[in-house]
Amino acid sequence: MKLIVPSILLILAFLIGGCGDSTKSTNEAVKKSWYKGNLHTHSFWSDGDEFPETILDWYKSNDYQFIALSDHNTISMEEKWIQVREDSVYQNSFKNYLARYGEDWVDYKTDSGKVHVKLKTYAEYSKMFERAGEFLVIHSEEITDRYEDKHVHMNATNIQQKIDPQGGNSISEVMQNNLNAVLKQRKETGVPIMPHINHPNFFYSVSLEDMISLKGEQFFEVYNGHPMVHNMGDSTHISTEEMWDQINVSYLAAKKPIMYGLATDDSHNYHKMGKKWSNSGRGWVMVQADTLSAPALIEAMERGDFYSSTGVTLKSLEFDKNDLKVEVEPEAGIDYTISFIGCLKGETEVKELKTVEGSIANFELTDDILFVRSKITSTKLQKNPIEDIKYESAWTQPLLND
């Protein structure tokens, strides 16, 4: 398991409404570890083009510690057979799957020259790959709904029972109905279940106003690795990063908890690579938690104890006595720009408050600061970019100066 061992004091408990302690001991901090994970992934259980086991093997082999297979409107527990299409991609996928896992594991049959394969359930594939403290497979569903021609997608991480799309009479109502269903299951089961809004700019379905109207949501995707989600917006639509800041300006004015930003793959395509395809390895979260378990990871994220990345790794992230310090794990020959972005009290404009060229920077939260977050941009090109997002980046979560 690949871990980062930082000197880190993240005092973020107050972000979700409490005052929290103003200090944490170093001993308390070092008990926690950083875990890398992807919260948005698809397989043959819905519209992905690969078997779950092959996908999980890729993530585990590429130094991820947790993964959520979040297929559309299923929790992958029922019996499901798929027909292997004649397309060479699917034929090769099956041949490789059979060769890798063998006749004893792969359940298939041939009928009229067509190969049919029984998909392994969440209970089966998670048991195969999970190792305590090393790799975790989190039960998840992408609740996939719509209103007229608009797409409304929400992930439920650590879900316990399938949730059907709830529908509604507007985009905001559909979103709220699905969110309420997730929160209801969380309350009834007593299990931490984390809802998050997916790719709001997908077909420009979810507006800033829709996001602002939500009650009870703390997470959305500031970066999604699908080529059709318009992270950067266009001439008439704001980017998801701009949306993030405006959501928080509005939320804080309304006394709502702050919104956190996730980076995810939303991977569907595991054979064809490039900017036209939805591939693995584009966006992830780094979560600081005391154990590698779904409850611990979710509780950490709800405290804001994580950052999102498309390639940049942080060596240290500290907040102590109103001073935010960011230190990058530098790579030879790569330069870094660390920007502190935030809003002043009594204002609604979000702007760059400080920019540092280098791998270490700090920012003092003076009394006039409402909130601040950091964005780190490197000169290293992404290996497999989408849109016009060329360089590896990372986003820390907003700090509220209350």
N, C-alpha and C positions, 0 to 999 in steps of 0.2 A: 504494500500500500504506500503510495507516494503522499507524504504529508509535508506541509510547510510548518516550520517551527518559528513563529514570530515572537517578538516581545510586544504583547498587545493588551491594551486596556480599553475595551469597548464599553463605555458607560451609556447604554442605550435603552435601559428599561423605561425611562421617562417618555420615550417616543410614542408609546401607546397609551399615554394618559396619566401614568403615575409619576411621582417625583423621583423615585429611585435613589440609590446611594450615589454620592458624588465621587466615590473612590472605590477601586477594587484592588485587592492585594495581588502582587505578582504571582504568588503561589496559587491563588484562585484561577488566574488567567491561564497559567501553563497547564492546568489540568485539562484544558480544552484543546481540540485539534481542528484543523481545517479539513473539510470534506468537499470534494468536487462532485457535482452532479448535474444531470439534465432532467428537467421536469416535464418535457413535452416531446413525445416520441410515438411513432406509429409503426404498425406491423401488418401482417396478413389478417389480423383480427379486424381491421377496417380497410383503409386505403393505402397502407404501406406495401412495399413490394419485397418483403423478406420475412422469414420465420422468426419468431421471438427469440429463440435460442441464439441464432446467428447474430442478431442485433445486440443482445446482452453480452455475448462474447466479445464483440467489437469494443463496447464501452469498458468492459472489465479489463481488456487488454490494453486500453489506451488511458489507463490511470484515473479512471473515474471510480469513485467510491459508492455512488448511488445513482439509480436510474428509475424513472417512472415511465412505464409503457402506458400511454394515455390514448387508447384507441377510441374512435367515435362511438358514443352511445352504447358502450359495452364495458364490462369489467372482466371479460375473458374467463368466465367461469362455467359457461354452458358448453354443451357439445357442439363443435363446429367443424364441418368438413369443407375444404376448398378444392376446386378443380384447378389443376396446374395448367395454365394457359399455354397455347402452342408457341407463344412468343419465346425467343431464345433466352431472354432475361429470366423468365419464370422456369423454363426447362432447366437452365443451368443452376438456378437457385435450388430446385428440388434435388438435382444430382449431387450438388455439393452438400446439401443438408443430409441426404442419405449416407453419403460417404463419410461425413464428419461424425454422425451420431449413431449410425448403424441400424440394422433391421430390428434389433430388440427395442429400440427407442422410438423409431419412426413407424407410425401406424398409417398404412396406405393400402389402396386397392386400385385395381385397373378394371375399368368397365367400358366396353366398346372402344377400346384404344385410348381412353382418357384416364389419366392418373388423378386420383382423389386422395387428399391427405387430411388426416384428422389433426387439427391444431392442438398443441399442448395448452392447458389452462394456466392461469396465473399460479395456482397452487403447485402445479408440476414444474413450470419453468423457473419459478422463484426458488424452489427447493434445490434445483440443480445448481444454481449459480451463487446463491447467498452463502457468505462466510462471515461469521460474527466478527465485527470490528474491521472487516476488510471490504465487503461488498454487500449492498442492500438493494433489493428490488421493491419499490413502493407501489402498492396497489393504486391505480388511478383510472380516471375516466375523463375524456373530453366530452362534456355535455354539449351537444351540437344542435343548435336551435336556429330559428330564423324568424324574421318579420318581413313579409312581402318579399322583396328581392335582396334583403340585407341578411348578412350572416352574423350570428351571435354565438360565440364559442367560449366556453368556460371550463377550465380544468378543475377537477376535484382530486387533490392529492391525499393519499391515505384513505380513500373512500372505503366504506364497509359494505354497502349495498348499492346496486345500480340505481341511478336516478334518471328517469326519463325526462326529455325536454319538456319544460313547463308551459311554453308558449306565452302569449300576451298580446295586448292591443297596441303596442309601440315597442321600439327598440329598448328604451329604458325599462319598460314594464317586463319585457322578456328577460332582460338581464337580472332585474331584481327578483323575479319569480324563481329563476334558477339559483341565484345566490341564496335566497331564503330556503330553498330545498336542501342545499348543502349545509347551511347553518343549522337547520332543523335536525338533520341526521347527526351532525356533530353533537348537538345538545342531547338528543335522545340516546346516543350510544356512549357519550362521555369520552369519545376518542377524538384526539386532535385531527381535524380534517381541514385542509387548506384550499380554499377556492382562489383561483386567479383568473382575471380577464385576459383572453388571448387576442393577440394581433388586432387591435382596434381599427387599424387602417386597412385591413383585409377587405377589398372592395369598398373601402371607405365607409364601412357599415356603422361603426360606433363613433359618435362625435364626442368632442370635449364636453358638451352639455350632458350627453348621456352618461359619461363617466362621473361627472360632478354630481349627478342626481342619485348615485348609488348610496345605499346605507348598509354598512357592514363589510365593505371590501377593503382590503389592505394591500393587494398585490395586482400588478398587471405586467404585461410584457413590454418593457422599453426596447428590447431587441428580440427579434424572432428571425431564425435563419431560413425561413421559407422565401423563395424569390418573388412571391406575389403579395407580400404583406405591406409594402410601402412604409418601412420604418422611417425613411427620410421625408415622407410626404411629397407634395408637389406644389405647383404654383398657387393652388387654391386650398390646400390642406396642410395643416401643421404636422411636423414630425412627431413621433411618439415621445421623443425626449422633451420637446417643447410642451407637449400635452402633459407629461409627467409634472413639470414644474407648475403649470397652470392649475392642474388638479390640486396640488398641494397648497397653492395660494388660496384656492376656494375652500378646501377642506379645513384648513386652519382657521379661516375666518368664520366657518360654521361650527367650530369646535369638534370637528371629526378627527379620528386618528389619521396620522400621516400615511401616504401611499408609498409603497416600496416598489422598486423596479427590478424585474427579472430579465435575464438573458436565457434564451432557450434555443434548441435546434429546430423543433417541429419537423423532425426528419421523417421523410416518406420514402426516399429513393436511396437504395444501397448498392446500386450497380452502375448507374450512369452518374458521372460526377461533373460539376461545373455550375456556373451561376444560374443556369436554367432549371436546376434540380434542387430538391430539398434534401440536403445531405447532413450527415452527422458531423459533429466537431466544430460547429460554428459559434455556439453561444452556450454558456453554462453559468452556474452559481457556485461560489465558494462559501461554505457555511461553517461558522465556528461553533461547535457544539461539544458537549461533554461525552456523548456516546454516538455511535453510528446506528441510530434508530429513527423511525419515522416521527415518533413524538418529540424526541430531542431536536431533530432537525427543524421541525415545524415551529416548535417553541422558540428556537434560536432565531429563525427568520422573522417571527412575529415580534421579536425584540429589535430587529434590524441588524442582527449579528451576522451579516453576510455582505458580499459584494458580487457584482455581476461582471462577466468578462467575455471578450472574444479573443483573448490571447495573452493579455497582460496579467502577470502574477504579482501580488503584493507581498513584500517581505515583512512589512509591519504596518499596522493600522491602529493608531492610538488616539484616545480622547481622554484628556485629564485636565481638570481645572480650566475648562473653557478653551483648551488648545487642541486642535485637530492636527494630527501628524500623519502623513502618508509617505511610505517608503516602498519603492518598487524593487522587486527582485530583478536586477538589471541583466541584460544580455549584452555580450561584447558587440560593439559596433552599432548599437541601437540607442537612439536618443528618445527622451521622454518629455512630454509637456503635461504638467499637473495643473489643472484649472479648478478653482473653487467657485462654485456657482450657487447663487442664493438670492434671497430677497430681504430687504430691510423692513423693519417693523413700520406699519402705517403705509406701506407701498404695495403695489401689485406687480411691478416690473421685476422680472427675474433677470439677472445679469451676471457676468463674470466679475467677481469681487477681487480675485487675485489670480495671477498666472505665474508659474515658475517653470523655467526650462531646467530640467534635471531629474534625478531619480528620487530626491527627497524634498518634501515641502511641508510647511505647517501653516495653519490659519488660526488666528485668535478670534473666538466668538465674542465680540464686544456687545454691549447692551443693545445696540441698535440693530443687531442681526435677528431676523425672524427664523430663517433656516438656511442651512448650507449643505451642499454635497460636493463631492469631488469627482471629476472625470479625468482619467489618465489616458493620454493618447501617445502611442509610440510611432517611430518611423519604420517599424517592421510591417511589411505587407502581410495581410491575411493570406493564408494558403489557398482558400477557396471562398472568395468573397461574394456577396450579393449586392445588388443595387450599385451605388457609388461609394460604398463603405470600404475603403481600401486598407486602412491601417488597423492594427490590433489596438483594442481599447479596454478600459475597465471603468465601472461606475460604482462608487460607494453609495451607501444609503443616506438619505437626508437626515441631518441632525437638527432637532428643534431646540431653539434657544429660549426656553420658557422661564 
